[in-house]
Amino acid sequence: MRSASRRQLTATMLMLLSALLIARFSWYIPVVGDAEDSLYDLRSFLIAPQVKQDPRVQIVAYTDQTLINVKKRSPLDRGLLARALRAIDGMGAKAIGIDVLIDQPQDEDEQLIATLRAMKTPTFLAYIDLATNKDDMKYEQQVYLQSFLRHLGGSNVRPASVRLSNAQGTTRVWPEIVPSLPPLLGRAMVSAGHGGEDRTFTGYTGSIRYRRVIGDAGEDAAKVTTPLFSEVPIDVFATNSTEMMAMLRQQIAGRYVLIGGDIVDTDQVNTTLTASTGRTVPGIDVHAEMIAQMLDGARMAQIADWQRWAVAALVILAAATTSLVEARIWKAAPFFLAQLVLIGGLPFWLEHSNVDTYGTPAFGWVAGWILAFLAVSSAVRASGAVERRFAQDALGKYLPRDIAQEIIDNPERLTLSGSKRELFIVFSDLEGFTALSHQLEPEVVARLLNDYLDRLSAVVLEHGGVVDKYVGDAVVAFWGAPISRPDDGRKAALAGYAMWKVGEEFRKSVDSTLPPIGRTRVGQHFGEAVVGNFGGERRIQYTALGDAMNTASRLEAANKTLGTSVVASREFAERSGLDWWRPLGSIVLRGRAKPVDIFEPAPDFPDADRVRLTEAISLISQEPSAALAELAQILHDHPNDTALAKLMERTRELEGDVTYVLG
């Protein structure tokens, strides 16, 4: 949050708020709501109980064959209904529900009224009104229906609402309770069958529990041989066969009887199973399912609004927290996947636990999690990019860009540890700067020193080296760690020579009113050193330690005696891959016992003279006089060559094969 800008924080908070609203109100968002409907239907199908045919409900249906037999399609034949009711009334049904709307006159109405008034079985007649069913009812139809019901006053027949919910084209939940309507058909029938009001489902408007017949895996309807509810065509009750009536009595006795239409393309509704089975059902089957649900006491537990808010908030909090996890993607992926499975699977588990998940987000929780994760992770990446740029810029002052990036990408490289590595080491120093600093104001000293170190550091980094440390005006750098490259030696050699040249340019750029600046001296060596992070938990330094570092430092100091500005050991020169080196003999560095063969970069020195110089030096230990004569000849050809002159002096001072010892 410290690294993020105010705009980033505002955008992140808005995205988190959006994620929270999606996780809570996804059912009411276009397109997203359709996804929620589909997921709910999938849950209902997968978790729907599989049962045998339910013997408690008997459907008596007007089928397409019935309409063919009576040669009358609409309105349904009420004379046939009257004859069937007279037969069923004496068969011992618990209650009868008629899902046939009497909303327009028909010749058989008087016959039907007489039959209904004589009914002994509790009977309920379909009722809807204009206020709640504008698409299915007109004013004239409502007037006639109410007039018909008035003729049944004082009888055992009562009106019952057959209104079904049809949100988004599918009947998923019980219809809302409207005070102006009579009780729902199923409620009224179960209350009558139980001898009183069923209090278990009083006020229930939750999901309808749909079931599947055992063996129904959702294939084509033709493969389902056994219906969930037994169905008898209504016209069989008009038969005069005693044997048939006896069989029908067995079908009716002790059951709730629903009379209605099962006609193709008429009064067919989608259920939560339709998307998986491809089958619609007649509305009368929905009433049968609600009756069975009441008889089973399968009232589904409801989820409170505050619980939905709580889960939505937890989902967003989980996503925001997860986005802050610092781990490789392959390590964190199982954790992310587990969360999404848990969040996406929670509605299925709740549904399986008889909790009503209609209206409870599933897609919304997952979508909210993803949006919140992206919101926070994008903010983290943005602020992290700022930190990475800062870290890269900071490390870039000491390390090459690619090495700095490697450390940023792999922070474990900054652990407190070390390892032996073979390094190309470059050690530089500004001659006489310490004495000069006592003659200048501190501000001038700081300005000059910073300018000088900046120039030399730039050379090191441009050549892929690591700035190990600054020791006053000295710059220590190395190549070969933490990343080793095949051309490290060449780059280190070029960098050392370039540092000397930059030092010369610096001398010329200094204000002429100031005391003169000395030359830059460079020592170069190749050897083994321990490289790593050293220090403590509060402060560490990436550096190299070992005798090779000391050798490079002594080579730099040797320039003063050797009359050179840049000098390298044989180990360094031979591994550089460059042909510009000329030998300057062998010396014993201060404080050392073992001699070191030294070389100087001399790109402008003639190749022929380079060969002569090499031969002369090879004679020093065996024929000193011959070596001196050859050196004198070479020096004659290069009279202003200070390094050759110093070599002559050292050679004259040698006795036998003793190597010249500095200091």
Solvent accessible surface area in square Angstrom, and as a share of the most:
residue,aa,sasa,rsa
1,M,180,0.80
2,R,241,0.88
3,S,36,0.23
4,A,15,0.11
5,S,56,0.36
6,R,211,0.77
7,R,204,0.74
8,Q,54,0.24
9,L,55,0.27
10,T,72,0.42
11,A,48,0.37
12,T,15,0.09
13,M,122,0.54
14,L,107,0.53
15,M,70,0.31
16,L,31,0.16
17,L,96,0.48
18,S,50,0.32
19,A,0,0.00
20,L,43,0.21
21,L,76,0.38
22,I,42,0.21
23,A,0,0.00
24,R,17,0.06
25,F,71,0.29
26,S,0,0.00
27,W,30,0.10
28,Y,156,0.59
29,I,55,0.28
30,P,113,0.71
31,V,118,0.68
32,V,31,0.18
33,G,8,0.08
34,D,82,0.42
35,A,27,0.21
36,E,0,0.00
37,D,12,0.06
38,S,70,0.45
39,L,50,0.25
40,Y,2,0.01
41,D,9,0.05
42,L,73,0.36
43,R,0,0.00
44,S,14,0.09
45,F,23,0.10
46,L,102,0.51
47,I,43,0.22
48,A,9,0.07
49,P,54,0.34
50,Q,87,0.39
51,V,40,0.23
52,K,160,0.68
53,Q,66,0.29
54,D,5,0.03
55,P,85,0.54
56,R,72,0.26
57,V,0,0.00
58,Q,0,0.00
59,I,2,0.01
60,V,0,0.00
61,A,0,0.00
62,Y,1,0.00
63,T,24,0.14
64,D,46,0.24
65,Q,104,0.46
66,T,0,0.00
67,L,10,0.05
68,I,114,0.58
69,N,81,0.41
70,V,41,0.23
71,K,183,0.77
72,K,60,0.25
73,R,132,0.48
74,S,93,0.60
75,P,39,0.25
76,L,31,0.16
77,D,20,0.10
78,R,2,0.01
79,G,2,0.02
80,L,2,0.01
81,L,1,0.00
82,A,0,0.00
83,R,95,0.35
84,A,0,0.00
85,L,0,0.00
86,R,117,0.43
87,A,25,0.20
88,I,0,0.00
89,D,26,0.14
90,G,51,0.49
91,M,8,0.03
92,G,48,0.46
93,A,11,0.08
94,K,92,0.39
95,A,0,0.00
96,I,0,0.00
97,G,0,0.00
98,I,0,0.00
99,D,25,0.13
100,V,10,0.06
101,L,48,0.24
102,I,0,0.00
103,D,13,0.07
104,Q,77,0.34
105,P,98,0.62
106,Q,24,0.11
107,D,142,0.74
108,E,43,0.19
109,D,12,0.06
110,E,144,0.65
111,Q,68,0.30
112,L,0,0.00
113,I,28,0.14
114,A,63,0.49
115,T,7,0.04
116,L,0,0.00
117,R,121,0.44
118,A,68,0.53
119,M,9,0.04
120,K,167,0.71
121,T,10,0.06
122,P,42,0.26
123,T,1,0.00
124,F,20,0.08
125,L,0,0.00
126,A,0,0.00
127,Y,22,0.08
128,I,10,0.05
129,D,10,0.05
130,L,63,0.31
131,A,78,0.60
132,T,35,0.20
133,N,24,0.12
134,K,152,0.64
135,D,143,0.74
136,D,89,0.46
137,M,3,0.01
138,K,139,0.59
139,Y,142,0.54
140,E,122,0.55
141,Q,42,0.19
142,Q,35,0.16
143,V,67,0.38
144,Y,52,0.20
145,L,0,0.00
146,Q,63,0.28
147,S,34,0.22
148,F,3,0.01
149,L,29,0.14
150,R,171,0.62
151,H,98,0.44
152,L,5,0.03
153,G,48,0.46
154,G,88,0.84
155,S,13,0.08
156,N,59,0.30
157,V,5,0.03
158,R,127,0.46
159,P,46,0.29
160,A,0,0.00
161,S,5,0.03
162,V,21,0.12
163,R,41,0.15
164,L,39,0.19
165,S,23,0.15
166,N,97,0.50
167,A,47,0.36
168,Q,137,0.61
169,G,37,0.36
170,T,12,0.07
171,T,1,0.01
172,R,13,0.05
173,V,23,0.13
174,W,3,0.01
175,P,10,0.06
176,E,110,0.49
177,I,97,0.49
178,V,32,0.19
179,P,134,0.84
180,S,83,0.54
181,L,22,0.11
182,P,30,0.19
183,P,80,0.50
184,L,13,0.06
185,L,0,0.00
186,G,0,0.00
187,R,36,0.13
188,A,10,0.08
189,M,0,0.00
190,V,0,0.00
191,S,25,0.16
192,A,32,0.25
193,G,24,0.23
194,H,104,0.47
195,G,72,0.69
196,G,35,0.34
197,E,108,0.48
198,D,24,0.12
199,R,188,0.68
200,T,67,0.39
201,F,1,0.00
202,T,72,0.42
203,G,43,0.41
204,Y,2,0.01
205,T,60,0.35
206,G,5,0.05
207,S,1,0.00
208,I,5,0.03
209,R,40,0.15
210,Y,14,0.05
211,R,15,0.05
212,R,24,0.09
213,V,17,0.10
214,I,100,0.51
215,G,68,0.65
216,D,9,0.05
217,A,65,0.50
218,G,14,0.14
219,E,75,0.33
220,D,91,0.47
221,A,49,0.38
222,A,89,0.69
223,K,143,0.61
224,V,42,0.24
225,T,127,0.74
226,T,57,0.33
227,P,72,0.45
228,L,25,0.12
229,F,8,0.03
230,S,13,0.08
231,E,64,0.29
232,V,17,0.10
233,P,52,0.32
234,I,0,0.00
235,D,32,0.17
236,V,39,0.23
237,F,6,0.02
238,A,43,0.34
239,T,46,0.27
240,N,152,0.78
241,S,48,0.31
242,T,115,0.67
243,E,128,0.58
244,M,70,0.31
245,M,45,0.20
246,A,54,0.42
247,M,110,0.49
248,L,8,0.04
249,R,122,0.44
250,Q,144,0.64
251,Q,55,0.24
252,I,0,0.00
253,A,51,0.40
254,G,43,0.42
255,R,41,0.15
256,Y,3,0.01
257,V,0,0.00
258,L,0,0.00
259,I,0,0.00
260,G,0,0.00
261,G,12,0.12
262,D,39,0.20
263,I,9,0.05
264,V,98,0.56
265,D,133,0.69
266,T,63,0.37
267,D,81,0.42
268,Q,56,0.25
269,V,26,0.15
270,N,56,0.28
271,T,6,0.04
272,T,1,0.01
273,L,21,0.10
274,T,22,0.13
275,A,87,0.67
276,S,41,0.26
277,T,13,0.07
278,G,65,0.63
279,R,52,0.19
280,T,62,0.36
281,V,39,0.22
282,P,11,0.07
283,G,2,0.02
284,I,1,0.00
285,D,31,0.16
286,V,0,0.00
287,H,2,0.01
288,A,0,0.00
289,E,8,0.04
290,M,0,0.00
291,I,0,0.00
292,A,0,0.00
293,Q,0,0.00
294,M,7,0.03
295,L,42,0.21
296,D,67,0.35
297,G,41,0.39
298,A,16,0.12
299,R,89,0.33
300,M,11,0.05
301,A,55,0.42
302,Q,102,0.45
303,I,26,0.13
304,A,41,0.32
305,D,84,0.44
306,W,170,0.60
307,Q,69,0.31
308,R,31,0.11
309,W,95,0.33
310,A,40,0.31
311,V,39,0.22
312,A,0,0.00
313,A,51,0.39
314,L,113,0.56
315,V,9,0.05
316,I,17,0.08
317,L,110,0.55
318,A,35,0.27
319,A,0,0.00
320,A,19,0.15
321,T,79,0.46
322,T,4,0.02
323,S,12,0.08
324,L,103,0.51
325,V,67,0.39
326,E,172,0.77
327,A,56,0.44
328,R,120,0.44
329,I,127,0.64
330,W,169,0.59
331,K,119,0.50
332,A,7,0.05
333,A,42,0.33
334,P,84,0.53
335,F,103,0.43
336,F,33,0.14
337,L,112,0.56
338,A,58,0.45
339,Q,23,0.10
340,L,47,0.23
341,V,97,0.56
342,L,128,0.64
343,I,15,0.08
344,G,21,0.21
345,G,30,0.29
346,L,51,0.25
347,P,0,0.00
348,F,53,0.22
349,W,156,0.55
350,L,29,0.14
351,E,16,0.07
352,H,133,0.60
353,S,51,0.33
354,N,71,0.36
355,V,26,0.15
356,D,5,0.03
357,T,0,0.00
358,Y,52,0.20
359,G,13,0.13
360,T,1,0.01
361,P,0,0.00
362,A,3,0.03
363,F,81,0.34
364,G,0,0.00
365,W,3,0.01
366,V,38,0.22
367,A,24,0.19
368,G,0,0.00
369,W,9,0.03
370,I,76,0.39
371,L,44,0.22
372,A,0,0.00
373,F,41,0.17
374,L,87,0.43
375,A,1,0.00
376,V,18,0.10
377,S,9,0.06
378,S,45,0.29
379,A,16,0.12
380,V,58,0.33
381,R,150,0.55
382,A,32,0.25
383,S,15,0.10
384,G,17,0.16
385,A,34,0.27
386,V,63,0.36
387,E,99,0.44
388,R,104,0.38
389,R,138,0.50
390,F,150,0.63
391,A,35,0.27
392,Q,38,0.17
393,D,69,0.36
394,A,37,0.29
395,L,45,0.23
396,G,12,0.12
397,K,130,0.55
398,Y,105,0.40
399,L,9,0.04
400,P,8,0.05
401,R,139,0.51
402,D,75,0.39
403,I,1,0.01
404,A,0,0.00
405,Q,57,0.25
406,E,48,0.21
407,I,7,0.04
408,I,27,0.14
409,D,57,0.29
410,N,29,0.15
411,P,85,0.53
412,E,103,0.46
413,R,99,0.36
414,L,71,0.36
415,T,78,0.45
416,L,74,0.37
417,S,67,0.43
418,G,41,0.39
419,S,57,0.37
420,K,141,0.60
421,R,73,0.27
422,E,111,0.50
423,L,0,0.00
424,F,22,0.09
425,I,0,0.00
426,V,0,0.00
427,F,31,0.13
428,S,0,0.00
429,D,32,0.17
430,L,3,0.02
431,E,44,0.20
432,G,50,0.48
433,F,10,0.04
434,T,94,0.55
435,A,62,0.48
436,L,10,0.05
437,S,29,0.19
438,H,152,0.68
439,Q,120,0.53
440,L,29,0.14
441,E,113,0.51
442,P,97,0.61
443,E,127,0.57
444,V,33,0.19
445,V,26,0.15
446,A,50,0.39
447,R,140,0.51
448,L,7,0.03
449,L,38,0.19
450,N,97,0.50
451,D,53,0.28
452,Y,1,0.00
453,L,21,0.10
454,D,99,0.51
455,R,71,0.26
456,L,0,0.00
457,S,9,0.06
458,A,41,0.32
459,V,11,0.06
460,V,0,0.00
461,L,39,0.19
462,E,136,0.61
463,H,44,0.19
464,G,10,0.10
465,G,0,0.00
466,V,2,0.01
467,V,3,0.02
468,D,7,0.03
469,K,59,0.25
470,Y,82,0.31
471,V,85,0.49
472,G,54,0.52
473,D,13,0.07
474,A,6,0.04
475,V,0,0.00
476,V,3,0.02
477,A,0,0.00
478,F,0,0.00
479,W,2,0.01
480,G,5,0.05
481,A,1,0.01
482,P,17,0.10
483,I,51,0.26
484,S,75,0.48
485,R,47,0.17
486,P,147,0.92
487,D,57,0.30
488,D,3,0.01
489,G,2,0.02
490,R,122,0.45
491,K,57,0.24
492,A,0,0.00
493,A,1,0.01
494,L,49,0.24
495,A,0,0.00
496,G,0,0.00
497,Y,43,0.16
498,A,23,0.18
499,M,0,0.00
500,W,66,0.23
501,K,98,0.42
502,V,25,0.15
503,G,0,0.00
504,E,41,0.18
505,E,96,0.43
506,F,1,0.01
507,R,88,0.32
508,K,171,0.73
509,S,64,0.42
510,V,21,0.12
511,D,81,0.42
512,S,109,0.70
513,T,117,0.68
514,L,38,0.19
515,P,40,0.25
516,P,124,0.78
517,I,9,0.04
518,G,19,0.19
519,R,55,0.20
520,T,0,0.00
521,R,26,0.09
522,V,0,0.00
523,G,0,0.00
524,Q,0,0.00
525,H,21,0.10
526,F,20,0.09
527,G,14,0.13
528,E,100,0.45
529,A,3,0.02
530,V,52,0.30
531,V,6,0.03
532,G,6,0.06
533,N,5,0.03
534,F,62,0.26
535,G,63,0.61
536,G,32,0.31
537,E,160,0.72
538,R,240,0.88
539,R,200,0.73
540,I,63,0.32
541,Q,86,0.38
542,Y,44,0.17
543,T,7,0.04
544,A,2,0.02
545,L,88,0.44
546,G,35,0.33
547,D,86,0.45
548,A,6,0.05
549,M,17,0.08
550,N,70,0.36
551,T,8,0.05
552,A,0,0.00
553,S,35,0.22
554,R,76,0.28
555,L,0,0.00
556,E,10,0.04
557,A,38,0.30
558,A,4,0.03
559,N,0,0.00
560,K,140,0.59
561,T,57,0.33
562,L,0,0.00
563,G,18,0.17
564,T,3,0.02
565,S,19,0.12
566,V,5,0.03
567,V,0,0.00
568,A,0,0.00
569,S,0,0.00
570,R,97,0.35
571,E,72,0.32
572,F,0,0.00
573,A,6,0.04
574,E,110,0.49
575,R,123,0.45
576,S,3,0.02
577,G,71,0.68
578,L,37,0.19
579,D,131,0.68
580,W,30,0.11
581,W,21,0.07
582,R,11,0.04
583,P,14,0.09
584,L,1,0.00
585,G,7,0.07
586,S,40,0.26
587,I,0,0.00
588,V,12,0.07
589,L,2,0.01
590,R,155,0.56
591,G,73,0.70
592,R,65,0.24
593,A,96,0.75
594,K,163,0.69
595,P,63,0.40
596,V,24,0.14
597,D,50,0.26
598,I,1,0.00
599,F,23,0.10
600,E,24,0.11
601,P,9,0.06
602,A,13,0.10
603,P,59,0.37
604,D,136,0.71
605,F,18,0.07
606,P,62,0.39
607,D,103,0.54
608,A,69,0.53
609,D,15,0.08
610,R,31,0.11
611,V,88,0.50
612,R,62,0.23
613,L,0,0.00
614,T,70,0.41
615,E,102,0.46
616,A,0,0.00
617,I,32,0.16
618,S,71,0.46
619,L,57,0.28
620,I,23,0.11
621,S,65,0.42
622,Q,145,0.64
623,E,90,0.41
624,P,52,0.32
625,S,89,0.58
626,A,36,0.28
627,A,0,0.00
628,L,42,0.21
629,A,65,0.50
630,E,53,0.24
631,L,3,0.02
632,A,45,0.35
633,Q,90,0.40
634,I,0,0.00
635,L,38,0.19
636,H,139,0.62
637,D,66,0.34
638,H,43,0.19
639,P,99,0.62
640,N,145,0.74
641,D,27,0.14
642,T,75,0.43
643,A,3,0.03
644,L,3,0.02
645,A,35,0.27
646,K,67,0.28
647,L,4,0.02
648,M,9,0.04
649,E,87,0.39
650,R,12,0.05
651,T,5,0.03
652,R,147,0.54
653,E,112,0.50
654,L,41,0.20
655,E,139,0.62
656,G,53,0.51
657,D,106,0.55
658,V,89,0.51
659,T,35,0.20
660,Y,45,0.17
661,V,87,0.50
662,L,15,0.08
663,G,115,1.10
